[in-house]
């Protein structure tokens, strides 16, 4: 082809009449020969073209001046020679490149080059072997797209570092032609042109996938080992017998609580040894030095603070190049083990039962190879497999899943692998004998240092019994005599039991989705139900009792709300249990009314016994009124009326009238049958009021009354009339008990103060004959009395009043004579702060001891 082309150029140059350098076209012949011939051939073609140029010039005289022809010949020969020179240079460069390429192909590394847009221009044989693509398939492709490269950092950041440093090295994840992923160590070199501008990138990759896997296995092994060392409290030591030097690890220093600034010695070891074990340790060390034998002993160590630790020390002789005797070993803190051994022995039965009842096994699953790598003993038992057969394959384990649950199980696991997230699911397992068990499995992903998913670890829990229990609970839900419902955070019913259907005359299915306010009424819901439900949704157990009115009447209900989390971090619903206590409440109210009526009768009877003293109490101010009125008339009827004396007489009349009114008012309040009310009472003032009312009766019966009332007592929350009745009953009983006492002073002491439980304590002591200790338990029984004409209700009513207020009433003997009746009342708390209200001290009335 080159020869034909040269012949054509020769003919055109010879016959052409134009003044042009046709011979220059021989350059194309030289270039064409350079593509197919070696250097010698190119040189011969160039010489031939030059000869043809001269021959053509000789045959055909130039049409113009001679100088022009000579110039044309010179230009043509110069072009042919220059082209030949450049062609030979190009062939030499290409030969050098081929030699380099051949050398690169000899390397086992994957080598390829690409331009600054990462388009591949060279693909070595090592790259073909590693990745699977032939050179003709790879050249021209973008390397990142072809290899589906995963970079540790954005590729733009890598390019910037490459341009700055002319090199980059790191680990990449590449995809092969068969779809597998490999980890490579990649080194990039930047090639620049003569002007220093980036021109190409040479990349060399080494497959380190197996090394990375080995490193990960080693890392996991080291992590497990580190955990075991930390958890086992095991330190290490080295001991050179000849130099007496001792090396301790950090854990050994921590175990023996020794300062690292002071080097350990054998003497220190003996000092830290418990005195009772020191001889054993000394003997062991002596024998080890003498015979060069291993040792394994347990002994106690005495810490600087006096604490005792149990240690196990293991030593092995180590041969050295010099022949010196050395020991290496471990120090284990087995204190916790020693202390727990006894407790463990005592609780073995409980622990075994707990393990059996929990029915929880553990497992590990490789996310890459899809193989089970670990099964615990309990896991074998749960699935009915024999541990002797080893860990089952993933396929075998799947075959034990119930056919109806298998697809859902696999989908859940595959989704967890794709998303690298936790996974929880329930499924049924079919045991080899055909038994079906319900299993709850929970799996957690484990990642390597690069953030790649490595495996899943998880647990299988045998929930067969729980499933059966759920069935039973469902039956209890349906058959409970109480109303049971589940209400969501939107205050709508999610489920009700048949009691709701029976009580509300509404089919159970109509309750689902119904707002509770639509059932109970908006006012009742907003006022009573919603506040309690909101407390339950906040996580609080709530219970209350309330009268409710609906279209079926008025009912007293005891309601409890229990929060239901339903696997969430917040309360999703409330379990509502309601019990109808209407009949019980009606009976209780009737009982309270009967007790109140009986207490009123008791007060009236007591006052009936005190009529004479009451008359005396009232007659005194009335007689004073009459006397002062007569005196006033005399002062006014005198010839010179003494108005000042008359005014004083009238003031005395007013004061005595108020005194008589106070007496009558106290009697009316005590006798009046009014519903109880709880107020903050000053207990000392309440005692003074009762004492004033009973003073005449005390004087008539020649009883000396003393009061020892503590000042600064906080108020109590109580009904004034009922508390007065209790004090009045105790005073009346004391007076009557001392009716036949003539050999000693008839004395009553009333005291107030604080009890050990921080309540207010009141006691009434008398000097009467006391009571028979054998009858102590009967004193407060209804209708039990030692009085000839008594009803036996005073103390029983008093105790019921005190206990209704949250206190208690009891009796003890008084030394040397009489009885002591004590009762307590709780302190009134501030309704806004919950703190006991501050006391309001009052001075004792004149005429009373305190």
Rosetta blueprint (number, residue, H / E / L):
1 X L
2 X H
3 X H
4 X H
5 X H
6 X H
7 X H
8 X H
9 X H
10 X H
11 X H
12 X H
13 X H
14 X H
15 X H
16 X L
17 X L
18 X L
19 X L
20 X L
21 X L
22 X H
23 X H
24 X H
25 X H
26 X H
27 X H
28 X H
29 X H
30 X H
31 X H
32 X H
33 X H
34 X H
35 X H
36 X H
37 X L
38 X L
39 X H
40 X H
41 X H
42 X H
43 X H
44 X H
45 X H
46 X H
47 X H
48 X H
49 X H
50 X H
51 X H
52 X H
53 X H
54 X H
55 X H
56 X H
57 X H
58 X H
59 X H
60 X L
61 X L
62 X L
63 X L
64 X L
65 X L
66 X H
67 X H
68 X H
69 X H
70 X H
71 X H
72 X H
73 X H
74 X H
75 X H
76 X H
77 X H
78 X H
79 X H
80 X H
81 X H
82 X H
83 X H
84 X H
85 X H
86 X H
87 X H
88 X H
89 X H
90 X H
91 X H
92 X H
93 X H
94 X H
95 X H
96 X H
97 X H
98 X H
99 X H
100 X H
101 X H
102 X H
103 X H
104 X H
105 X H
106 X H
107 X L
108 X L
109 X L
110 X E
111 X E
112 X E
113 X E
114 X E
115 X L
116 X L
117 X L
118 X L
119 X E
120 X E
121 X E
122 X E
123 X E
124 X L
125 X H
126 X H
127 X H
128 X H
129 X H
130 X H
131 X H
132 X L
133 X L
134 X L
135 X H
136 X H
137 X H
138 X H
139 X L
140 X L
141 X L
142 X E
143 X H
144 X H
145 X H
146 X H
147 X H
148 X L
149 X L
150 X E
151 X L
152 X L
153 X L
154 X L
155 X H
156 X H
157 X H
158 X H
159 X H
160 X H
161 X H
162 X H
163 X H
164 X H
165 X H
166 X L
167 X E
168 X E
169 X E
170 X E
171 X E
172 X E
173 X E
174 X E
175 X E
176 X L
177 X L
178 X L
179 X L
180 X L
181 X E
182 X E
183 X E
184 X E
185 X E
186 X E
187 X E
188 X E
189 X E
190 X E
191 X E
192 X E
193 X L
194 X L
195 X L
196 X L
197 X L
198 X E
199 X E
200 X E
201 X E
202 X E
203 X E
204 X E
205 X E
206 X E
207 X E
208 X L
209 X H
210 X H
211 X H
212 X H
213 X H
214 X H
215 X H
216 X H
217 X H
218 X H
219 X H
220 X H
221 X H
222 X H
223 X H
224 X H
225 X H
226 X H
227 X H
228 X H
229 X H
230 X H
231 X H
232 X H
233 X L
234 X E
235 X E
236 X E
237 X E
238 X E
239 X E
240 X E
241 X L
242 X L
243 X L
244 X L
245 X E
246 X E
247 X E
248 X E
249 X L
250 X H
251 X H
252 X H
253 X H
254 X H
255 X H
256 X H
257 X L
258 X L
259 X L
260 X L
261 X L
262 X L
263 X L
264 X L
265 X L
266 X H
267 X H
268 X H
269 X H
270 X H
271 X H
272 X H
273 X E
274 X L
275 X H
276 X H
277 X H
278 X H
279 X H
280 X H
281 X H
282 X H
283 X H
284 X H
285 X H
286 X H
287 X H
288 X H
289 X H
290 X H
291 X H
292 X L
293 X L
294 X L
295 X E
296 X E
297 X E
298 X E
299 X E
300 X E
301 X E
302 X E
303 X L
304 X L
305 X L
306 X L
307 X L
308 X E
309 X E
310 X E
311 X E
312 X E
313 X E
314 X E
315 X E
316 X E
317 X E
318 X E
319 X E
320 X L
321 X L
322 X L
323 X L
324 X L
325 X E
326 X E
327 X E
328 X E
329 X E
330 X E
331 X E
332 X E
333 X E
334 X L
335 X H
336 X H
337 X H
338 X H
339 X H
340 X H
341 X H
342 X H
343 X H
344 X H
345 X H
346 X H
347 X H
348 X H
349 X H
350 X H
351 X H
352 X H
353 X H
354 X H
355 X H
356 X H
357 X H
358 X H
359 X L
360 X E
361 X E
362 X E
363 X E
364 X E
365 X E
366 X E
367 X L
368 X L
369 X L
370 X L
371 X E
372 X E
373 X E
374 X E
375 X E
376 X L
377 X H
378 X H
379 X H
380 X H
381 X H
382 X H
383 X H
384 X L
385 X L
386 X L
387 X H
388 X H
389 X H
390 X L
391 X L
392 X L
393 X L
394 X H
395 X H
396 X H
397 X H
398 X H
399 X H
400 X L
401 X E
402 X L
403 X H
404 X H
405 X H
406 X H
407 X H
408 X H
409 X H
410 X H
411 X H
412 X H
413 X H
414 X H
415 X H
416 X H
417 X H
418 X H
419 X H
420 X L
421 X L
422 X L
423 X E
424 X E
425 X E
426 X E
427 X E
428 X E
429 X E
430 X E
431 X L
432 X L
433 X L
434 X L
435 X L
436 X E
437 X E
438 X E
439 X E
440 X E
441 X E
442 X E
443 X E
444 X E
445 X E
446 X E
447 X E
448 X L
449 X L
450 X L
451 X L
452 X L
453 X E
454 X E
455 X E
456 X E
457 X E
458 X E
459 X E
460 X E
461 X E
462 X E
463 X L
464 X H
465 X H
466 X H
467 X H
468 X H
469 X H
470 X H
471 X H
472 X H
473 X H
474 X H
475 X H
476 X H
477 X H
478 X H
479 X H
480 X L
481 X L
482 X L
483 X E
484 X E
485 X E
486 X E
487 X E
488 X E
489 X L
490 X L
491 X L
492 X E
493 X E
494 X E
495 X E
496 X E
497 X L
498 X H
499 X H
500 X H
501 X H
502 X H
503 X H
504 X H
505 X L
506 X L
507 X L
508 X H
509 X H
510 X H
511 X H
512 X L
513 X L
514 X L
515 X E
516 X H
517 X H
518 X H
519 X H
520 X H
521 X L
522 X H
523 X H
524 X H
525 X H
526 X H
527 X H
528 X H
529 X H
530 X H
531 X H
532 X H
533 X H
534 X H
535 X H
536 X H
537 X H
538 X L
539 X L
540 X L
541 X L
542 X E
543 X E
544 X E
545 X E
546 X E
547 X E
548 X E
549 X E
550 X E
551 X L
552 X L
553 X E
554 X E
555 X E
556 X E
557 X E
558 X E
559 X E
560 X E
561 X E
562 X E
563 X E
564 X E
565 X L
566 X L
567 X L
568 X L
569 X L
570 X L
571 X L
572 X L
573 X E
574 X E
575 X E
576 X E
577 X E
578 X E
579 X E
580 X E
581 X L
582 X H
583 X H
584 X H
585 X H
586 X H
587 X H
588 X H
589 X H
590 X H
591 X H
592 X H
593 X H
594 X H
595 X H
596 X H
597 X H
598 X H
599 X H
600 X H
601 X H
602 X H
603 X H
604 X H
605 X H
606 X H
607 X H
608 X H
609 X H
610 X L
611 X H
612 X H
613 X H
614 X H
615 X H
616 X H
617 X H
618 X H
619 X H
620 X H
621 X H
622 X H
623 X H
624 X H
625 X H
626 X H
627 X H
628 X H
629 X H
630 X H
631 X H
632 X H
633 X H
634 X H
635 X H
636 X H
637 X H
638 X L
639 X L
640 X L
641 X L
642 X L
643 X H
644 X H
645 X H
646 X H
647 X H
648 X H
649 X H
650 X H
651 X H
652 X H
653 X H
654 X H
655 X H
656 X H
657 X H
658 X H
659 X H
660 X H
661 X H
662 X H
663 X H
664 X H
665 X H
666 X H
667 X H
668 X H
669 X H
670 X H
671 X H
672 X L
673 X L
674 X L
675 X L
676 X L
677 X L
678 X L
679 X E
680 X E
681 X E
682 X L
683 X H
684 X H
685 X H
686 X H
687 X H
688 X H
689 X H
690 X H
691 X H
692 X H
693 X H
694 X H
695 X H
696 X H
697 X H
698 X H
699 X H
700 X H
701 X L
702 X L
703 X L
704 X E
705 X E
706 X E
707 X E
708 X E
709 X E
710 X L
711 X L
712 X L
713 X L
714 X L
715 X L
716 X E
717 X E
718 X E
719 X L
720 X H
721 X H
722 X H
723 X H
724 X H
725 X H
726 X H
727 X H
728 X H
729 X H
730 X H
731 X H
732 X H
733 X H
734 X H
735 X H
736 X H
737 X H
738 X L
739 X L
740 X L
741 X L
742 X L
743 X L
744 X L
745 X L
746 X L
747 X E
748 X E
749 X E
750 X E
751 X E
752 X E
753 X E
754 X E
755 X L
756 X L
757 X L
758 X L
759 X L
760 X E
761 X E
762 X E
763 X E
764 X E
765 X E
766 X E
767 X L
768 X L
769 X L
770 X L
771 X L
772 X L
773 X H
774 X H
775 X H
776 X H
777 X H
778 X H
779 X L
780 X L
781 X L
782 X L
783 X L
784 X L
785 X L
786 X L
787 X L
788 X L
789 X L
790 X L
791 X L
792 X L
793 X L
794 X H
795 X H
796 X H
797 X H
798 X H
799 X H
800 X H
801 X H
802 X H
803 X H
804 X H
805 X L
806 X L
807 X L
808 X L
809 X E
810 X E
811 X E
812 X E
813 X E
814 X L
815 X L
816 X L
817 X L
818 X L
819 X E
820 X E
821 X E
822 X E
823 X E
824 X E
825 X E
826 X L
827 X E
828 X L
829 X E
830 X L
831 X L
832 X L
833 X L
834 X L
835 X L
836 X E
837 X L
838 X L
839 X L
840 X L
841 X L
842 X L
843 X L
844 X L
845 X L
846 X L
847 X L
848 X L
849 X L
850 X L
